[in-house]
Amino acid sequence: MSVALAIKSKLAALSPHHLSVDNESHKHSVPENSETHFRVEIVSEAFTGVRAVQRHQKVYQLLQEELAGPVHALAIHAYAPDEWQGEAPASPDCRGGSGS
């Protein structure tokens, strides 16, 4: 199973209204076809009344295995349903490594 599919599968535990998992590894100095840098947009009732740090902790808890292994970077955009505006901010360009 790909890392992206594993992330989606595990985040399904939060019963998301919206879930997007994007592999952004190609934007970084990593080998071709890497699965190391991801961006997650997730909208869930589980985040209602929960501060941003606690939302991220919920995601980290579910993705412990991936974060301990193949995932080097994870951008998390976590929203309660009433906060979701239909899109999250774009990820910044990579500023590290040798470029590609």
N, C-alpha and C positions, 0 to 999 in steps of 0.2 A: 504494500500500500504506500502511496506517495505520502510525503510529509504533509502536504496541503490537505489531503483527504483525511489523514489522521487528526489534524487540527479541527477540521469541520466536524468529524465524528464526535470528538470529545466535547466540543463546544455546544453540541446539540443538547447536552445535559442541562443547559440554561434555557431551553425552550425558546430560542430566539424568534422574534418577529421578522428580523432581517439578519442575515449573516453573509459576509463576504470575506473570503480568505484569498489574498493575492500574493503570489510568489514574486517578490521584487529583487530576487538575487541577481537578475541580469543587469541591474542598475549598479552593481558593486563589483569590486575586483575579486571575483571568485571564478573557479572553473565553469565552463559552459554546462548548462543543465543542472546547476547546483540548486539545492533547496535549503538555503541558510538564512535568508532574509524575507520576512513576511509582514504583511499589513492586514490587520483584522478590523473589520467594521462589524459590530454586534449590537443589536437592539433587543433588550430583554426586560421583562417585568422584574427579573431578579436584581436589576440595577435601580429600581425605584426607591428613592430615599437613601441611596447609598453613595457615599463620597467617591470621588474618582480613584483615590488610592485603593480603597476597598474593592472597587470594581476590577481594577487591574489584578489585585491579589486573587480574586475569584478565578480569573482567566489563568493566571500563573499556576494556581493549584491544579487546575484541570490539565495543564500542559507541561507538568513537571518533567515527564520523560523526554519530550521534544526539546525543552529548554536545557536539559542536561546533556543532550546529544547533538543532533544535527542543526538545531536552530541557534543561530548566532545573534540575530536581532529580530525583535517583534514589536511592531508599532500597533498599539491597541487604541481603538476608538470605540468606547463603550457608552451606550446611551440607554436611558429609560425611554419607553415608547413616546411619552409626551415631549421629550427633548429632541427627538430625531427629526431632522430637517430634510432628509432625503439624500444627503451626502456628507462625507467627512472631509476634513482638510487633506490635501495631497501630501504625500511624503516628500521630504526635501531631497535634493540631489545628494549623491554620495560625495563626501568630502575627504574620505580616507583612501588608503591604498595607493596603488600605482595608476589607477584609472584604467579604462578599457575602451 
